[in-house]
Amino acid sequence: MHTIDAHKNIMEINKTIAERNRKIFDKNNVFVINIMGATGSGKTIMVETLSKKLKDKFKIKALVGDIVSKLDADRIKNTGIEAKGINTGTECHLDSHLISHAIEDMDLNKTDLLLIENVGNLICPTDFDLGEHKRIVVVSSSEGDDTVEKHPMIFLTADLCIINKTDIADAVNANVEKMADDAKRINPNIKVFKTSFKNGDGVDELTDWILKSMNEHKQKQKI
């Protein structure tokens, strides 16, 4: 009797397609960011904010994952960039196969930055490489200051942690410094920014990080 590790096979297939996606992105000089976080953490307003701030400098597009709705994609379209909703049905995350189909009719030659808003979840998206170049995890003070330590795996795979809604931290009795320290303890290499997208706090720092990341990737591509 042979035992088949279905999870292992799925992950290997996902990784293969993700690498293919990344080669397509690199060939077309598209920098891709996978934005993960729970529902209500601030992923959509983050994409809206970045789109408004950067659309005059770069050609930006967005892919927005959701289980059934395309409301977030429509919100992002209102900023003036191209945005496509990806309905995952019963799946609580995007995977590389869904991304590969989503970009089939996307004009990547006219894209500098692709922002992928993953499905609202702090667990399921962790293991699924989409072919992105950077990963951002967004958490909010309203989720509680134990949120980071309760979901360590997603922070291990992330390049940047955004702690959002800092403007209401005192009102919800959340210790933002604890959340930042937890993220750094889990992943000493992770960068942490504290933001309030509602008030504009931390947006400049986030924008600078993205610009620096795009430039560093471009330089690597030249080597």
N, C-alpha and C positions, 0 to 999 in steps of 0.2 A: 504494500500500500504506500502510495506517495502522498505527501502532504504539500499542498500548494499554499504558499503565503500570498494571499490575494492582495493584502495591503502593500507588501513589498513590490509586487508586480505593478500595481497602480502607480506607486511612487516612482518606479523606474521609468515607466511610460511617460509620466508627467515631466520628469526631469529631461528626458530626451526631447520632448516637444518644446519645453522651456528653452533649452539650448538652441533649438532651431529658431524659436521666436527671437532670441537675443541676437543671433546672427543676422536675422532680417532687420532688426532695429539698428544694429551697428552698420550694416551695409547702407542704410538710408540715413545715417547720422541722427537717429532719434534717441533722445535720452528718456528713460522710462522710470517712473517712480511708482511703487506699489504702496498705497496708503491703507493701512489697516486700523481697526479700532471698533469698539462696541457701538451699537446703535445709540445715537444721541451724544456721542463724544465730541463731535464737531468736524467730522471728515468732510461733509459737503460744504459747509461754510468755509473751510480751509481751502478747498478747491476753487470755490467762488472767489475768495480773496486773492489767491495766487493768480487766477485767470485775469482778474481786473488789473492787478499790479504788473503783470508780465506780458500781457497780450500785445502791447505796443513794441516790445523788444523781441519777442519770439512768436513763432507759429505754434500755438498750443492746441491740443486736443485732449479729450477726456473719455475714458470708458468707465461706466458706473455699474457696479454689480449690485443686484438686489434680488430677493427671492421672487417677488411678483410684480413690484411696482417700477415705474419709470419716472416717478415724481422728482427724484433727485437729479436725474439726467436733464429733465426739463428745466429745473432751477439753474443748473450750470449753463445750459444753452442761453439762458437770459443774460449771461455776462458777455455774450458775443463770440463764444468759441464753439467749435463743433464738439458735441457730446453725444455719446451713444449709450443707451441702457442695455445691460445684459441681464436677462432674467435667468436665474439659476434653478428655478422650480423648487425642489425640495432640498437642494444642496446649500449648505451654509457657508460656502466659500467659492471664489473663482478658482479655476485651474487653467493650466497652460493651453489645453485643448480649446476651451471657450475663448481665450484670448486670440488664439491662432485664427479662429473663424471670424472674430470681431474685426480683425485688421485686414481681412481679405479685400474689402472694398474701401479701405481707408487710404487716402493719398499720403503715404509716408514721406514721399519726396517733398511734401509741403508741410512737414511736421518737424519741429525742433524738440518739443517737450510733450510727452504723453503722460498724463496723470491718470492712474488707475485707482479708482475708489473701490475697495473690496467690500464684500458683504459685511454687515455689522456683526462682528463676532471677534472675540479675543482668543479663541481656541482653534477653530477649524482652518483658518487661512495659514496658520503657522508653517505647515509642512509643504505647502504648495508653491513652488517657484513658478513664476509666470513668465520669466524671461526678462525681468526688470533689472535695473542697474542699482537702485537704492530702495531700501524699505523704511517706511516711516510708520510708527505706531502712535496713534492719538488716544490719549485717555483724558478724562475730565475730572475735576474735583468733585463734581456731583455724583460720580460713581463710587466715591469713598476712597480714603487714602490707603486702604489695604488692597486696592485693585491691582496694583503692579505686582506685589508679592504673591498674590493669588494666581497670577498668570505668567509665570516666569519664562516659559518656553518662547513666547512670541517676542519677548524683549531680547532673548539670546540671539535671535536671527535678524534683529533690526539695526539699522545704522543710526536712526534718530528717534528719540522719544519726545513727543509733544504733550506737555501737561496743560490742558486747555481749561477755560472757564476759571482762571485764577481770580477773577473779579468777584466770584461768589464763594470762594473757598471758606472764608470766615463764616458766612451765613449757613453753610452746610457742615461746618465743623471739620473741615478737611485740612490736613497738614501737607501743603504742597512740597515742602522741603523733604518730608519723609518719602513722598512718592518719587522725587528726584533721586534721593539717596538709594532707594530700593532698586531703581532702574540701573544705577551705576554699580551697585553691589552685584546684581545679577549679570550685568555685562559691562565690565570696566571700559570697554571701547565705545560704548554708546554715547552719542551726543544728546544732551537734554536741553530743550527750550521750554520756557513757561510762557503761555500765551493767553490772551483773551481776544479771540477773533471778533467778538462783538465790539470791543473797544479799540482794537488795533494793536494791542500790546504784543510785542514779540514778533510781529510780522516782518519787520525789517531784518531781524536776525535770521529768520527762516528763509527769507528771500535770498539773503547773502549766502547762506549755506547751499541753497539749490544752485545758485550761479557758480559758486566755487566747485561744487560737485560736477556740474556740467563741464566746466573748463578742465578739471582734472581728468575726466573721462575722455574728453577730446584730445588731450595731450597724450594719453595712453594709446589712443587709436593711431596716433602718428608714429609711434615707436615700432 
